[in-house]
Each structure stands twice: as structure tokens, then as C-alpha cells.
Amino acid sequence: MPPVPLALTYNDFWKHHGRQSFWLTRHISYRLGAVLALIAERAGLTPHAVTALSFLTGVGGACTVALLPDLSPWLAGLVLFLSLHLAYGLDCADGVLARATRQTSRSGKLLDKTADLIGAMMIPGILGLAAFGSQSVWSDDFWHPFLLWWSTTPRLALTTLTWLKEGITPEIDRKGAADGREHNLFWRLKKFAGNIQDDVVYRTGIAVSWATGHYWDFILIFQSFCFMLLVVYAVATFRELADGDS
């Protein structure tokens, strides 16, 4: 294994960005992640520590908004925008730091996925409970448990299915040009739909909708879109795996 360079630069970290990510994540969040990885490396932080910081930043931002209901909607939206995008930048940075400094490990990958899943459940859960008191809701109290469940489940299920497929079919390289699958209209539609539900869009939507008082409108529309993607992706995945088994 080649030695780690004595003085890593931004470009050293950037070239280790995730290549299976969507366009906005790759060109925005991984750019930020490379900067954060450089800062973390200079500060002597491990990839595990960066993963923990990512989790605490995202959940901490949601808790701040929930525990300070007197914040103006626009200020609360700004807090969410900064904290959620910083958390996602750190989420990108932990893998970049691990790869650039030769610290990759199975425990690190497990910690990263676990933190992502728990954060994906906690953040909309915390915000959903707070939103019942500060955001306009077009349903009575009877539907609140369903809205809280809906704010988390479709996108979380879609993400989990994607990870499971990647574990089952590690031979597929989803790097665009390196992907051997035919780039037909259906493939392009899937790429477009994937970019719409990207973390950058999701986190920005949460912040903007909270600032404008339309959090539940955004959640209903976005999670319905994720549910449709989940159904299409599940059917396409089972067909692809069945064709591969035959």
C-alpha cells in the first residue's frame, strides 16, 4: 500500500469523492466534503469522529428548531439549511477522509450507514413533532400519526432498498460511463428522478418549506414522489435480479 502524502491538499481529497452519487451531491456536497475532510485531517480527526459530527450536526439542527419554537420561520429555516447541509457535507467528508488517508474499514462503513439511517428517522421525526405546533396543517389530529410516519418512511425505504441492492450486486459499477447497462430513455428517466430525490434537494426543501410555513405540503409531495420511485425501483430491481439468475 502506497504511503499517505505528508501534506494532503484539497485536490487529494476531491479525487476520492463518491462516484455513485447524484449530480448535485457530487458537485456541491462532495466539494464541501473535500474542504471539511481537509480541515478534519489537519485537526487530527478520524473518519469515525467525522461521522459522529455529521450525525450530531443534523440532529442538533432539528432539535434547535424544535426546542426554540419562538424563532421566526425564516430564522428557523436558515438554521435548518445550514445545519442539514453542513451535516451532509460531513457525511460526504468521512468517506473522503478515510479513502484519502488509507483508513477505510468495514466498521467505518457500518457506522456511516447506521448513522445515516438513524439520522434519517430522527430528523423528520423531531421536525414533524415540532411542525404540528408551528406549521400549518390541513388535517385534524387524527391524521397526525400518519403524517409523522409518512414524513420518514417512503424515502427511508427507498434508500434502504438501494443499499441492499448494492450489497447484493457489487459487480455493478454505477459510475455513469462505466455502467455497462444500456443508457436508454428509461435509464435517463431514472437518473433524473434520482436527482430530484437527492439529499441536496431534500434538505433544501425542508429548510425552505419550513421558512415559508409549508413544511407539510413539501413532505406530502416529496414523500409521495419517493413512494412512486420506491415502487418502480423495487419492480425494476426484482426483474433485473431475476433476469440475472436465469
N, C-alpha and C positions, 0 to 999 in steps of 0.2 A: 504494500500500500504506500503510495507516494506521501511524503511528509506534507503537513499543512504549511502554507506560506507563512513567513514570520509576520508580515503586515498585510492582512486582507483588506481589500478595497470594496467599494460599493459594487463594482463590476464582478468581483469574485463571488459576491452573494447573489447578484441578479442572475447570473448564468445558472444558478441552481434553483430557479423558481419552478413551481409546479407546472408541468406541461399538459396536465389533463384538465386544467381549469378553463372556465369560460372567459370570453374576451375581456370583459370589464375587470374581473378578478385578476387576470394575468397582467393587464396594463395599468391598473390602478392599485389594487390591494397588494400585489406582489412587488410593485415598485416601492410602496410604503414598507412592505415587509423586508425588502433588502436593506433599506435605511435602518429599520428597527433592529434587524439582525446584526448590522454593523455596530450599532450602539451597544447592543447586548454583548457582543463579543468583546468590545473594548471595556465593558463594565465587568467582565468575567462571569456573566450569567450562563447557565447551562440551558439546553433546549427544554428540559423539563421545567425549569423556572419560567421560561418564556411562555410555555403552555399554561402554567398556573396564572401568570399575569394576564393572559388573554381571557381566561375564564373569569377572573375576578373583575377585570375591567368591564366586560359585557354585563355581568350580573350586577356589578356595583352601579353602573349607569341606570339600569332598570330600577334598582332599589332606591336610588336617589330620587328619581321621578315619583316613585310610589310613596316614599316617606315624606316628600315635600309637596303636598297637594296644592299649596298656595302659590307655587311657581306659576308664572304666566305660561300659557300654552306654548308660545314661541320660545321662551327660555327653556322650558322642558324639552321641546323638540330639538333645540340646539344641543342640550346635554345628551340626548339620545343619539343624535347624529355623530357627535364627537366620540362618545364612549363606545358606541357599537362599531364604528369604523376603525377606531384605534384597536379595539379588541380583535377585529377581523384581520387587521394588519399584523398584529402579534401572532394570530393564528397562522398566518402565512409565514411569519418570520421564524417560528420554531423549527419547521422542516428545513427552511433555507439555511438556518444556522447549523442544524445537525448535519446536513449534507456538505456544506462548505468546510466545516471543521472536523469531518470524519467522525461524528458522534451519533450516527444513526443506530437505532436499536429497535427490537421488537417491542420492548417495554415503552419506548417513546411513542411508537405508532399507536399502541393500545391506549396510552394516556391521552394522546391527542384526540383519538376517536371518542373516548369516553367523555372527555371534557366537552367536546363538540355536542354530543348527544344530550348530556345533562344541561348544558347551556341552552340548547335549542328547546328544551322543555321548560326550564326555569324562567327565561327571559319573557316569552309571551305569556306565561302563567302569571308572573308578577305584574306585568303591564296590563293584562286582562283584568285582574282583580282591581287594580287602580283605576282602570278606564271606566268601570261601572259607576264610579263616583265623579269623574271629571270629564268624560267624553259623552257625546250624545249617543244614546242607544235607542233604536227603533223597535224594540221588543220589550215585553214585560219581564218581570223577574223569573218567570217560569223557564224562559229560554236561556238564562244566563249560564247555567252549567254547560249547555250545548255549545254556546258561543265560546266559552273558555276552552272546551275540548277542541272545537273546530280551529281555534287560533293556533293550535300546536300540531295536530295530528297529520293532516294531508302532506305538508311539506316534510315533516319528520319521517313519515313513512316512505316518501319518495327518496329522500336522502339515504335512508337505511337500505332500501332495495338497491340503489345504485352501488353502495358499498358492498353489499352481499354479492352482486353480480361481478364486481371487480375481483372479489375473493375467489369466486368460482371459475372465472375466465381470466386468469392473469396473463394469458398469452395474447390477449387483445391489447394493442397499444393505441390508446386514444389520444394521439398527438396530431390529429389533423391529417397531414400528408402521409404520415407513417401508418395511418389506419388503412388496412387492406380492404375494408368494406367499400362498396360502391357509393360514391357521393352523388346519389340521385336526389330527386325532389324531396322524398320522404326524409332522407338523411339531413338535408338542409333545413327542413321544417323542424326537425328535432333539435338541431343546433340553435335555431332561432328561439324556439320555445325554452330551451335550456338557458339561454342568455337572459330571457325575460325573468326566470325564477332564480337568477344568480343572487348570491349573498349581497352584492353591492346594491342591486335593485331592491331587494327585500329590506335591508337595513335602512336605506334611504327612504323607502316608502313608509316604514314605521315612524321615522322621525318627522317627515313632512306631514303625514296624516295626523300625528299627534299634535303638531303645531297648529294645524288648521281645524282641529276638532272633528276629524273624520276617520279616526282610528278604526272603528268597527266597520265602516264602509270599505276601507282598504283591506282589512282582514278577510271580510266576506269574499271580495272579488279575487284577491291574491290566492287565498287558500282554495277557492273553487277552481282556479286555474291549475293549481298544483294537484288537486284531486283528478282533474281530467288528464293531466300529464302522467299521474301515477297509473291510471287505468291503461292508457296507451302504452306506457313503458313496460308495465307488467305483461301485457299481452305480447308485445314485440319481443320481450326477453324470453318468455317461455317458448315462443315459436323459434327464436334463434337457437336456443339451447336444444330444443327437440330436433331441429334440422342438423345440429352438430352431432347429436347422438346417433342419428340414423346413418 
